[in-house]
């Protein structure tokens, strides 16, 4: 049995190998993860692990023995899930990992923006010791944090933000208020969130509906003192519109852990703008979260290939398909 690993963000595959030992499986790690290489490597595999590299229709078409595709993570925009379903392949993900890490990171970015941490760091290291570079400052307590998306990560951000004294509002698909401990997060319309928020943090998957959700029209509705924080997916924001919004002072700044292209080009203007803080898709990362991620993903793959229904099937319709490849 062979399992393809398109890419991974850790040093080795020992955890995966140990978890899959009952299958006597060989893990085949791609060198580049580019489509042509994956098409070639997928020809005789029974499963595919993927982190960020794209498992396209062409890759799936050339994997006739593949029974399972497992995403190292939550989002599925790098997998052609509809075609995998039509092909009888079970797709699974890991929806419950890195909740603490991403919510911590979102708030770290918020605090960096609020307290001008990166501005002071850069200037001081360049020999400019000047408090005035960061002005004006505004007290955090009492400011409004708007969450776009109120799933598990958004809810964790809300709980922690309330502890800092922020008021939290949210725009989500459910449109329902949410309880976070003893406090309630108010549900608002997207327009209301844009109009009232001092900080906006994004926690939605990338879908046709959310692609470029933050465009010129959205930025024009935001406060000129507002900041945008993205730990979700890069393409939820229209990058050109963001750069224009900053240059025209429509908003005060942004903090981005995710970008439309990763890694970005060296001359990407998002990296150079003085009012943008950038981190390298690091929000999910911790020793604990990566161990949980790898163990859960491996358990999903093992279960499917052993004929057991995995815990986190993202395309349940495939289980009723006459051409279902796994013997579940």
C-alpha positions as CSV (number, residue, x, y, z in Angstrom):
1,X,0.0,0.0,0.0
2,X,1.3,3.5,-0.9
3,X,0.2,6.8,0.4
4,X,1.2,10.1,-1.3
5,X,2.2,13.1,0.9
6,X,2.0,16.2,-1.3
7,X,3.7,18.5,1.2
8,X,4.1,19.0,5.0
9,X,5.4,21.7,7.3
10,X,7.4,19.6,9.7
11,X,10.7,17.8,9.7
12,X,9.7,14.1,9.1
13,X,6.8,11.7,8.7
14,X,7.6,9.5,11.7
15,X,4.2,10.1,13.4
16,X,2.4,9.2,10.2
17,X,4.5,6.1,9.7
18,X,3.8,4.9,13.3
19,X,0.1,5.6,13.0
20,X,-0.2,3.8,9.7
21,X,2.0,0.8,10.7
22,X,-1.0,-1.6,10.8
23,X,-1.4,-1.0,7.0
24,X,2.3,-1.7,6.3
25,X,2.1,1.4,4.1
26,X,4.8,3.2,2.3
27,X,4.7,7.0,2.5
28,X,5.8,8.7,-0.7
29,X,6.7,12.4,-0.1
30,X,6.6,14.7,-3.1
31,X,9.7,16.8,-3.7
32,X,8.0,19.9,-5.1
33,X,4.2,19.3,-4.8
34,X,3.6,20.7,-8.2
35,X,0.8,19.3,-10.3
36,X,2.9,17.4,-12.8
37,X,4.8,15.7,-10.1
38,X,1.7,14.8,-8.2
39,X,0.0,13.4,-11.3
40,X,2.9,11.1,-11.8
41,X,3.2,10.0,-8.1
42,X,-0.6,9.5,-7.7
43,X,-0.8,6.7,-10.3
44,X,-0.6,3.8,-7.8
45,X,-1.4,5.2,-4.4
46,X,-4.3,4.2,-2.2
47,X,-4.4,7.5,-0.3
48,X,-3.3,11.1,-0.5
49,X,-2.3,13.5,2.4
50,X,-2.2,17.1,1.5
51,X,-1.3,20.3,3.5
52,X,-1.2,23.3,1.1
53,X,-0.5,21.8,-2.3
54,X,-3.4,21.5,-4.7
55,X,-5.0,18.1,-5.3
56,X,-6.6,19.0,-8.6
57,X,-9.0,17.2,-10.9
58,X,-6.0,16.1,-13.0
59,X,-4.3,14.6,-10.0
60,X,-7.4,12.7,-9.0
61,X,-8.0,11.5,-12.5
62,X,-4.6,9.9,-12.5
63,X,-5.1,8.2,-9.1
64,X,-7.4,5.2,-10.1
65,X,-6.6,3.3,-6.9
66,X,-7.0,6.2,-4.5
67,X,-9.7,5.7,-1.8
68,X,-9.0,8.6,0.5
69,X,-7.8,12.2,0.5
70,X,-7.0,13.7,3.9
71,X,-6.3,17.4,4.5
72,X,-3.8,18.3,7.1
73,X,-6.0,21.1,8.3
74,X,-9.5,22.6,8.1
75,X,-10.0,24.4,4.8
76,X,-10.7,22.4,1.6
77,X,-10.1,25.0,-1.1
78,X,-6.9,23.2,-2.3
79,X,-8.9,19.9,-3.0
80,X,-11.3,19.4,-5.8
81,X,-13.9,17.9,-3.5
82,X,-16.8,17.6,-6.0
83,X,-14.7,15.6,-8.4
84,X,-13.3,13.5,-5.7
85,X,-16.9,12.7,-4.6
86,X,-17.9,11.9,-8.2
87,X,-14.9,9.6,-8.3
88,X,-15.9,7.7,-5.2
89,X,-13.1,9.0,-3.0
90,X,-13.7,9.8,0.7
91,X,-12.3,13.3,1.7
92,X,-11.6,14.0,5.3
93,X,-10.0,16.9,7.3
94,X,-9.0,17.8,10.8
95,X,-11.5,20.5,11.9
96,X,-10.7,20.6,15.7
97,X,-7.0,21.3,15.8
98,X,-5.2,24.6,16.5
99,X,-8.2,26.4,17.9
100,X,-6.1,27.9,20.7
101,X,-3.2,28.7,18.4
102,X,-5.1,30.5,15.7
103,X,-7.2,32.5,18.2
104,X,-4.1,33.4,20.1
105,X,-2.4,34.5,16.9
106,X,-5.3,36.6,15.8
107,X,-5.3,38.4,19.1
108,X,-1.5,38.8,19.0
109,X,-1.9,40.5,15.6
110,X,-4.6,42.7,17.0
111,X,-2.4,43.7,20.0
112,X,0.5,44.4,17.7
113,X,-1.7,46.7,15.6
114,X,-3.2,48.4,18.7
115,X,0.1,49.0,20.4
116,X,2.1,49.7,17.2
117,X,4.6,46.9,18.2
118,X,6.1,46.3,14.8
119,X,6.4,50.0,14.0
120,X,8.4,50.6,17.2
121,X,10.4,47.5,16.7
122,X,11.5,48.4,13.1
123,X,12.2,52.0,13.9
124,X,14.1,51.4,17.1
125,X,16.3,48.7,15.4
126,X,17.0,51.2,12.7
127,X,18.3,53.8,15.2
128,X,15.1,55.9,15.4
129,X,14.0,56.0,19.1
130,X,10.8,58.1,18.8
131,X,7.5,57.6,20.6
132,X,5.7,59.9,18.2
133,X,6.0,57.4,15.4
134,X,3.3,55.3,16.9
135,X,0.7,58.0,17.6
136,X,-2.2,58.2,17.9
137,X,-2.8,55.4,20.4
138,X,-6.3,54.4,21.5
139,X,-7.3,52.4,24.6
140,X,-8.3,48.8,23.7
141,X,-10.9,48.4,26.4
142,X,-14.3,49.3,25.0
143,X,-13.4,49.1,21.4
144,X,-15.5,46.9,19.0
145,X,-14.1,43.7,17.5
146,X,-16.1,42.4,14.6
147,X,-15.7,38.7,13.7
148,X,-16.5,37.5,10.2
149,X,-17.3,33.9,10.9
150,X,-18.2,32.5,14.3
151,X,-17.2,28.8,14.2
152,X,-14.9,27.2,16.7
153,X,-12.0,29.5,16.1
154,X,-14.1,32.6,15.9
155,X,-15.8,31.7,19.2
156,X,-12.4,31.1,20.8
157,X,-11.3,34.6,19.7
158,X,-14.5,36.1,21.0
159,X,-14.0,34.5,24.5
160,X,-10.5,35.8,24.8
161,X,-11.3,39.2,23.4
162,X,-14.1,39.7,25.9
163,X,-11.5,39.1,28.6
164,X,-9.5,42.0,27.3
165,X,-12.5,44.3,27.6
166,X,-13.4,44.4,23.9
167,X,-17.0,44.4,22.8
168,X,-17.5,41.6,20.3
169,X,-20.0,41.5,17.4
170,X,-20.1,38.9,14.6
171,X,-21.4,38.3,11.1
172,X,-21.9,34.6,10.5
173,X,-24.0,32.3,8.3
174,X,-26.2,31.4,11.2
175,X,-27.1,35.0,11.9
176,X,-27.7,33.9,15.5
177,X,-26.1,35.4,18.7
178,X,-23.7,33.1,20.4
179,X,-22.9,32.5,24.1
180,X,-19.3,32.7,25.1
181,X,-19.0,31.8,28.7
182,X,-21.3,34.2,30.6
183,X,-21.4,36.8,27.8
184,X,-23.2,37.0,24.5
185,X,-21.7,37.9,21.1
186,X,-24.2,40.0,19.1
187,X,-25.1,38.9,15.6
188,X,-25.1,41.7,13.1
189,X,-25.3,42.2,9.3
190,X,-22.1,42.4,7.3
191,X,-22.8,46.1,6.6
192,X,-23.3,46.8,10.4
193,X,-20.1,45.0,11.2
194,X,-18.1,47.1,8.7
195,X,-19.7,50.3,9.9
196,X,-19.1,49.8,13.6
197,X,-16.0,47.7,14.1
198,X,-12.6,49.1,15.3
199,X,-11.0,45.8,14.5
200,X,-12.2,43.1,12.1
201,X,-10.9,39.5,12.3
202,X,-11.6,37.0,9.5
203,X,-12.5,33.4,10.3
204,X,-14.3,32.0,7.3
205,X,-13.3,29.4,4.7
206,X,-12.5,30.4,1.2
207,X,-15.6,29.8,-1.0
208,X,-17.0,31.5,-4.1
209,X,-19.1,33.6,-1.7
210,X,-16.2,34.7,0.5
211,X,-13.5,35.2,-2.2
212,X,-12.7,39.0,-2.2
213,X,-15.4,39.5,0.4
214,X,-13.2,42.4,1.5
215,X,-13.1,44.6,-1.6
216,X,-13.2,48.3,-2.3
217,X,-16.9,48.5,-1.4
218,X,-16.3,46.9,1.9
219,X,-13.3,49.1,2.7
220,X,-15.3,52.2,2.0
221,X,-17.8,51.1,4.7
222,X,-15.1,50.7,7.4
223,X,-14.0,53.3,9.8
224,X,-10.8,55.1,8.8
225,X,-9.4,54.1,12.2
226,X,-10.2,50.4,11.8
227,X,-7.8,47.5,11.4
228,X,-8.3,44.3,9.4
229,X,-6.8,40.9,10.7
230,X,-6.7,37.8,8.5
231,X,-5.8,34.3,9.8
232,X,-8.3,32.6,7.4
233,X,-7.4,32.5,3.7
234,X,-5.6,35.1,1.7
235,X,-8.1,35.5,-1.1
236,X,-10.9,36.5,1.3
237,X,-9.3,39.9,0.8
238,X,-8.8,41.6,-2.6
239,X,-5.1,42.5,-2.2
240,X,-5.2,45.4,-4.7
241,X,-8.2,46.9,-3.0
242,X,-6.5,46.6,0.4
243,X,-3.4,48.4,-0.8
244,X,-5.6,51.2,-2.3
245,X,-7.6,51.4,0.9
246,X,-4.4,51.9,2.9
247,X,-3.0,54.4,0.5
248,X,-6.3,56.4,0.5
249,X,-6.6,56.2,4.3
250,X,-9.9,54.3,4.1
251,X,-8.6,52.1,6.9
252,X,-5.7,52.4,9.4
253,X,-3.9,49.1,8.8
254,X,-4.0,45.3,8.4
255,X,-2.3,42.2,9.8
256,X,-2.1,39.2,7.5
257,X,-1.0,35.7,8.4
258,X,-2.3,34.4,5.1
259,X,-1.6,35.7,1.6
260,X,-3.1,34.9,-1.9
261,X,0.2,33.3,-2.9
262,X,2.3,31.4,-0.5
263,X,5.1,31.9,-0.3
264,X,4.8,35.4,-1.8
265,X,7.0,36.9,-4.4
266,X,9.8,38.9,-2.9
267,X,8.5,42.1,-4.5
268,X,4.9,41.5,-3.3
269,X,3.7,45.0,-2.2
270,X,1.8,43.5,0.7
271,X,5.2,42.7,2.3
272,X,6.5,46.2,1.9
273,X,3.6,48.4,3.0
274,X,4.4,50.2,6.3
275,X,0.9,49.7,7.7
276,X,0.7,45.9,7.1
277,X,2.0,43.4,9.5
278,X,2.8,40.0,7.9
279,X,3.5,36.6,9.4
280,X,4.2,33.4,7.3
281,X,1.0,31.4,7.8
282,X,2.2,30.7,11.3
283,X,-1.1,30.9,13.3
284,X,-1.7,27.2,13.4
285,X,1.8,26.3,14.6
286,X,2.8,24.9,18.0
287,X,4.4,21.6,19.0
288,X,1.1,20.4,20.5
289,X,-1.1,21.5,17.5
290,X,1.1,19.8,14.9
291,X,1.2,16.6,16.9
292,X,-2.6,16.6,17.2
293,X,-3.0,17.4,13.5
294,X,-0.7,14.6,12.3
295,X,-2.2,12.0,14.6
296,X,-5.8,12.9,13.7
297,X,-5.1,13.0,9.9
298,X,-3.3,9.7,10.1
299,X,-6.1,8.1,12.1
300,X,-8.6,9.3,9.4
301,X,-6.5,7.8,6.7
302,X,-6.0,4.5,8.6
303,X,-9.7,4.2,9.3
304,X,-10.7,4.7,5.7
305,X,-8.1,2.3,4.3
306,X,-9.1,-0.3,7.0
307,X,-12.8,-0.1,6.0
308,X,-14.0,2.1,8.9
309,X,-15.9,5.3,8.6
310,X,-13.7,8.2,9.7
311,X,-14.8,10.8,12.2
312,X,-14.5,13.8,9.9
313,X,-15.9,13.1,6.4
314,X,-16.4,16.3,4.5
315,X,-18.2,14.7,1.5
316,X,-20.7,12.4,3.2
317,X,-22.6,12.0,-0.1
318,X,-19.8,9.8,-1.3
319,X,-20.8,7.1,1.2
320,X,-24.0,6.5,-0.8
321,X,-22.2,6.5,-4.2
322,X,-22.4,3.2,-6.1
323,X,-18.7,3.8,-7.1
324,X,-17.4,4.3,-3.5
325,X,-13.9,2.9,-3.6
326,X,-13.4,2.3,0.1
327,X,-15.1,-0.7,1.7
328,X,-16.8,1.2,4.5
